[in-house]
Amino acid sequence: MSLTHDSPINIEQIERNFREIAPPLNAAEAILESNRCVYCYDAPCMHACPTHIDVPAFIKKIASGNMTGSARVIFDANPIGATCARVCPVDVLCEGACVEKTLMDKPIEIGRLQRYATDYAMSTGRELFRPRALNGKSAGIIGSGPAGLSCATYLARLGYAVTIYDRRVLPGGLDTYGMAEYKMSQLASVSEAQMVERLGVTFRMNTEIGREVSIDELQSAHDAIFLGIGLGATARLEVPGETLPGVYDALDFIARVKTRDWKSVPLGRIVAVIGAGNTGVDAVTQAKRLGAERVLMIYRRSAREMPAYQYEYELAKKDAIEFWWQTAPIEIIAKPDGSGVAALRCVRMELGEPDAAGLRAVQPVPSSEFDIPCDMVIKALGQQKMRSFLKTVPGIELDPAGRIVVNAETMQTTNPKFFAGGDCVNGGREAVDASQAGKLAAQGIHQALTGERVEFAGARVPFIEKIHGEMPHANPVA
């Protein structure tokens, strides 16, 4: 059931509310900003980027007016550089390093400069890379998100016949369907996928593995397979009333907003969002910008423990979101006729001592139940692992958390024919981490199939901790 959109805010106002929060630089601004860079040797910003883009090099090319060359540097290390320019948490990655490790009072606006160069390349249709001649080998990629697009790009450049399979209508994965509309429109991620397609990659959209194409058929058709499947559905709340009309998953809600068909987007008068991660912030801010009178963020711990980045929290505060800290839902109460949500029954929580990771335990305060009136509930509780699907893939080992076990250098799984990367391996990180994983997997696939070791731009093993500990180098695929 969809709730009626009876907000007094008109469509023109909603369009204004969903304008990009970080507008693109114009030519004069880009030249001025690029000339602020001191082009550090062994630049901290480059080390802070998981894909290790040569940031000083691409900025210097902007300063000299070589926009195509700048874009080539970016896309050489990160095939989803336009997406990352918009959605990366630059304040804790490249731009954060610019502040921490140099004498700059204000960081170079690396993200906006990266967007300037990548947008130029996509808008002009410039050919940045040419694939090698076909080498007679084939790779299948499940998932067209950041990891899948990255892996496909590098394999195509090496001469592989690459086919991407995805159950969605549009390519891009969460970049297309799961990012707040005021951060990035679908056009950017779809345009990146079109760049991959121009390398000769085949896209089979509306194709679900296990339904339209079986795992056995996939293994017969390809020499190697990459799993870029991301994560599954939103985790369940496991409280009474969870299936009532008016209860939505955050990612489903965000995907509806991405259509920009504003009148069809479900919206209540008082919206309660459960969870305080980055997706939760995307949900609360978009509900408010659509015209909800009140939007509440419900979180069982304190603001200090909220998983969302600080700048996301600040954005939510600017949008007048109400925060209910140390509050946990125990029931979603129905209207008398059962037609929707009337309230969210909650309990107060108290925090205990922090564990080894610094996270404090929580427990309910006795006799502290209370009701929060609302007519829409959005669950932003994180995503489940794809355990059911992965059980159909022979020889794949999962760790206790349900993540695929891989060699951290080659991304090869315990089944030598399968490689994996992105959220299905790391449990849910940034798009830029998934892009790096796809790059490493392409190198691993090439090594396993040919015995040749190649290294693409920025292809060092991620500086973050090893994913599952040490495993041997890529095994040959039988």
FENCORZI-V76241 format. One record per residue. N is the residue number from 1. RES is the residue in one letter. SS is DSSP state (2 for helix, 1 for strand, 0 for the rest). PHI is phi in whole degrees, -180 to 180 (none if undefined). OMEGA is omega in whole degrees, 0 to 359 (* if undefined). Layout:
BEGIN
N,RES,SS,PHI,OMEGA
N,RES,SS,PHI,OMEGA
END
This chain:
BEGIN
1,M,0,none,175
2,S,0,-97,176
3,L,0,-79,180
4,T,0,-75,179
5,H,0,-91,184
6,D,0,-104,180
7,S,0,-65,177
8,P,0,-73,179
9,I,0,-72,183
10,N,0,-86,185
11,I,2,-62,180
12,E,2,-62,178
13,Q,2,-67,178
14,I,2,-62,177
15,E,2,-58,178
16,R,2,-66,180
17,N,2,-63,184
18,F,0,-102,170
19,R,0,-64,182
20,E,0,-60,180
21,I,0,-77,177
22,A,0,-123,184
23,P,0,-65,182
24,P,0,-69,173
25,L,0,-73,169
26,N,0,-89,186
27,A,2,-60,181
28,A,2,-65,179
29,E,2,-64,181
30,A,2,-65,179
31,I,2,-64,180
32,L,2,-62,182
33,E,2,-67,181
34,S,2,-65,180
35,N,0,-80,172
36,R,0,-77,184
37,C,0,-67,178
38,V,0,-98,174
39,Y,0,53,184
40,C,0,-56,168
41,Y,0,-78,183
42,D,0,51,193
43,A,0,-61,177
44,P,2,-59,181
45,C,2,-63,180
46,M,2,-67,178
47,H,2,-70,182
48,A,2,-76,179
49,C,0,-83,179
50,P,0,-58,178
51,T,0,-94,176
52,H,0,56,173
53,I,0,-59,176
54,D,0,-76,187
55,V,2,-62,179
56,P,2,-58,181
57,A,2,-66,183
58,F,2,-71,178
59,I,2,-69,179
60,K,2,-63,178
61,K,2,-68,174
62,I,2,-63,181
63,A,2,-60,181
64,S,0,-91,178
65,G,0,87,181
66,N,0,-95,186
67,M,2,-71,179
68,T,2,-63,178
69,G,2,-63,178
70,S,2,-63,179
71,A,2,-62,180
72,R,2,-64,177
73,V,2,-60,182
74,I,2,-67,184
75,F,2,-68,177
76,D,2,-64,180
77,A,2,-97,184
78,N,0,-148,182
79,P,0,-63,176
80,I,0,-113,183
81,G,2,-62,179
82,A,2,-71,176
83,T,2,-63,183
84,C,2,-64,177
85,A,2,-61,183
86,R,2,-96,192
87,V,2,-116,179
88,C,0,-64,173
89,P,0,-78,189
90,V,0,-62,182
91,D,0,-68,177
92,V,0,-108,178
93,L,0,-114,189
94,C,2,-61,183
95,E,2,-71,175
96,G,2,-63,178
97,A,2,-68,178
98,C,2,-61,179
99,V,2,-77,188
100,E,2,-70,193
101,K,2,-104,180
102,T,0,-130,180
103,L,0,-93,182
104,M,0,-68,174
105,D,0,-74,180
106,K,0,-131,183
107,P,0,-65,170
108,I,0,-61,180
109,E,0,-79,187
110,I,2,-62,182
111,G,2,-60,182
112,R,2,-71,175
113,L,2,-67,178
114,Q,2,-63,177
115,R,2,-63,181
116,Y,2,-58,182
117,A,2,-70,183
118,T,2,-70,176
119,D,2,-63,178
120,Y,2,-61,182
121,A,2,-64,182
122,M,2,-71,182
123,S,2,-73,181
124,T,2,-91,180
125,G,0,70,181
126,R,0,-64,176
127,E,0,-81,183
128,L,0,-95,182
129,F,0,-141,175
130,R,0,-118,178
131,P,0,-72,172
132,R,0,-67,172
133,A,0,-60,181
134,L,0,-56,184
135,N,0,-99,178
136,G,0,87,181
137,K,0,-114,187
138,S,1,-126,177
139,A,1,-130,175
140,G,1,-107,181
141,I,1,-124,178
142,I,1,-98,180
143,G,0,109,181
144,S,0,-108,176
145,G,0,-80,184
146,P,2,-55,181
147,A,2,-66,181
148,G,2,-65,179
149,L,2,-64,179
150,S,2,-65,179
151,C,2,-59,180
152,A,2,-62,181
153,T,2,-59,185
154,Y,2,-71,177
155,L,2,-66,178
156,A,2,-63,179
157,R,2,-66,177
158,L,0,-89,176
159,G,0,99,179
160,Y,0,-83,169
161,A,1,-83,189
162,V,1,-114,174
163,T,1,-123,176
164,I,1,-103,178
165,Y,1,-111,180
166,D,0,-151,183
167,R,0,-79,183
168,R,0,-85,178
169,V,0,-77,182
170,L,0,-110,177
171,P,0,-79,176
172,G,0,121,179
173,G,0,61,182
174,L,2,-64,177
175,D,2,-63,180
176,T,2,-89,189
177,Y,2,-110,190
178,G,0,-121,179
179,M,0,-98,178
180,A,0,-55,186
181,E,0,-64,179
182,Y,0,-78,175
183,K,0,-90,185
184,M,0,-159,175
185,S,0,-82,179
186,Q,2,-65,184
187,L,2,-58,184
188,A,2,-65,182
189,S,2,-70,178
190,V,2,-68,178
191,S,2,-64,176
192,E,2,-63,178
193,A,2,-62,178
194,Q,2,-67,174
195,M,2,-64,177
196,V,2,-65,180
197,E,2,-61,180
198,R,0,-68,174
199,L,0,-81,179
200,G,0,101,180
201,V,0,-76,178
202,T,1,-94,177
203,F,1,-107,173
204,R,1,-113,180
205,M,0,-82,183
206,N,0,56,182
207,T,0,-126,181
208,E,0,-99,178
209,I,1,-70,185
210,G,0,101,177
211,R,0,-119,179
212,E,0,-76,180
213,V,1,-133,181
214,S,0,-86,175
215,I,2,-61,179
216,D,2,-62,178
217,E,2,-64,179
218,L,2,-65,180
219,Q,2,-66,179
220,S,2,-71,186
221,A,2,-84,189
222,H,0,-131,177
223,D,0,-79,178
224,A,1,-149,183
225,I,1,-132,177
226,F,1,-110,178
227,L,1,-99,175
228,G,0,-118,194
229,I,0,-87,180
230,G,0,65,178
231,L,0,-114,186
232,G,0,-97,185
233,A,0,-69,176
234,T,1,-59,180
235,A,0,-61,181
236,R,0,-79,178
237,L,0,-80,179
238,E,0,61,174
239,V,0,-132,176
240,P,1,-59,178
241,G,0,89,184
242,E,0,-65,182
243,T,0,-96,180
244,L,0,-64,168
245,P,0,-58,182
246,G,0,97,175
247,V,1,-108,186
248,Y,1,-130,169
249,D,1,-81,184
250,A,2,-61,182
251,L,2,-67,176
252,D,2,-66,178
253,F,2,-63,180
254,I,2,-63,179
255,A,2,-62,178
256,R,2,-66,178
257,V,2,-62,183
258,K,2,-62,178
259,T,0,-71,183
260,R,0,61,173
261,D,0,-90,195
262,W,2,-57,184
263,K,2,-71,180
264,S,2,-97,181
265,V,0,-76,180
266,P,0,-66,180
267,L,0,-155,175
268,G,0,-99,176
269,R,0,-78,176
270,I,1,-122,187
271,V,1,-112,176
272,A,1,-109,179
273,V,1,-109,183
274,I,1,-100,182
275,G,0,120,186
276,A,0,-128,173
277,G,0,-88,181
278,N,2,-63,177
279,T,2,-66,176
280,G,2,-61,177
281,V,2,-64,177
282,D,2,-58,182
283,A,2,-69,183
284,V,2,-67,183
285,T,2,-67,180
286,Q,2,-73,176
287,A,2,-61,179
288,K,2,-66,181
289,R,2,-70,175
290,L,2,-76,176
291,G,0,120,176
292,A,0,-62,181
293,E,0,-67,179
294,R,1,-135,175
295,V,1,-131,185
296,L,1,-116,173
297,M,1,-108,184
298,I,1,-105,182
299,Y,0,-143,188
300,R,0,-78,176
301,R,0,-109,183
302,S,0,-97,178
303,A,2,-60,181
304,R,2,-63,183
305,E,2,-96,186
306,M,0,-59,184
307,P,0,-72,184
308,A,0,-65,175
309,Y,0,-64,182
310,Q,2,-59,182
311,Y,2,-68,175
312,E,2,-68,178
313,Y,2,-61,179
314,E,2,-63,179
315,L,2,-63,179
316,A,2,-63,179
317,K,2,-64,178
318,K,2,-64,180
319,D,0,-88,175
320,A,0,62,175
321,I,0,-76,176
322,E,1,-94,184
323,F,1,-108,177
324,W,1,-111,182
325,W,0,-83,179
326,Q,0,49,182
327,T,1,-134,181
328,A,1,-127,179
329,P,1,-75,176
330,I,1,-124,178
331,E,1,-166,171
332,I,1,-103,187
333,I,1,-91,182
334,A,1,-85,168
335,K,0,-64,182
336,P,0,-53,181
337,D,0,-92,178
338,G,0,75,186
339,S,0,-83,182
340,G,0,178,184
341,V,1,-93,176
342,A,1,-109,183
343,A,1,-166,174
344,L,1,-115,179
345,R,1,-85,186
346,C,1,-129,175
347,V,1,-135,176
348,R,1,-73,181
349,M,1,-120,173
350,E,1,-116,185
351,L,1,-98,177
352,G,1,-98,180
353,E,1,-77,179
354,P,1,-69,176
355,D,0,-85,183
356,A,0,-61,180
357,A,0,-88,180
358,G,0,89,181
359,L,0,-92,182
360,R,1,-85,177
361,A,1,-68,179
362,V,1,-127,174
363,Q,1,-148,183
364,P,1,-66,172
365,V,0,-83,182
366,P,0,-57,175
367,S,0,56,182
368,S,0,-113,183
369,E,0,-64,175
370,F,1,-157,182
371,D,1,-110,174
372,I,1,-110,178
373,P,1,-62,177
374,C,0,-164,178
375,D,0,-124,175
376,M,1,-152,178
377,V,1,-125,177
378,I,1,-119,181
379,K,1,-94,177
380,A,0,-125,191
381,L,0,-105,187
382,G,0,87,185
383,Q,1,-113,176
384,Q,0,-79,175
385,K,0,-78,183
386,M,0,-90,186
387,R,2,-62,183
388,S,2,-62,179
389,F,2,-64,185
390,L,2,-67,175
391,K,0,-66,180
392,T,0,-85,180
393,V,0,-95,186
394,P,0,-67,171
395,G,0,78,180
396,I,0,-87,178
397,E,0,-99,176
398,L,1,-112,174
399,D,0,-83,183
400,P,0,-58,179
401,A,0,-87,179
402,G,0,87,178
403,R,0,-89,180
404,I,1,-72,178
405,V,0,-81,181
406,V,1,-136,166
407,N,0,-74,187
408,A,0,-68,179
409,E,0,-94,185
410,T,0,-110,182
411,M,0,64,177
412,Q,1,-80,179
413,T,1,-85,177
414,T,0,-74,167
415,N,0,-99,189
416,P,0,-58,182
417,K,0,-83,185
418,F,1,-110,175
419,F,1,-123,183
420,A,1,-153,177
421,G,0,-169,181
422,G,0,93,186
423,D,2,-61,181
424,C,2,-68,177
425,V,2,-106,186
426,N,2,-92,177
427,G,0,87,178
428,G,0,124,176
429,R,0,-124,184
430,E,0,-88,177
431,A,2,-58,181
432,V,2,-66,176
433,D,2,-66,178
434,A,2,-65,179
435,S,2,-62,179
436,Q,2,-64,179
437,A,2,-63,178
438,G,2,-62,178
439,K,2,-64,179
440,L,2,-63,179
441,A,2,-65,178
442,A,2,-61,176
443,Q,2,-63,180
444,G,2,-65,178
445,I,2,-63,181
446,H,2,-63,179
447,Q,2,-65,182
448,A,2,-67,184
449,L,2,-88,185
450,T,2,-122,185
451,G,0,82,182
452,E,0,-94,177
453,R,0,-98,177
454,V,0,-119,177
455,E,0,-138,178
456,F,0,-84,181
457,A,0,-56,177
458,G,0,69,187
459,A,0,-94,173
460,R,0,-67,176
461,V,0,-60,184
462,P,0,-50,181
463,F,0,-72,175
464,I,0,-69,184
465,E,0,-60,176
466,K,0,-58,188
467,I,0,-71,183
468,H,0,-134,183
469,G,0,84,187
470,E,0,-82,170
471,M,0,-138,181
472,P,0,-67,177
473,H,0,-63,186
474,A,0,-55,176
475,N,0,-85,177
476,P,0,-63,176
477,V,0,-85,182
478,A,0,-67,*
END
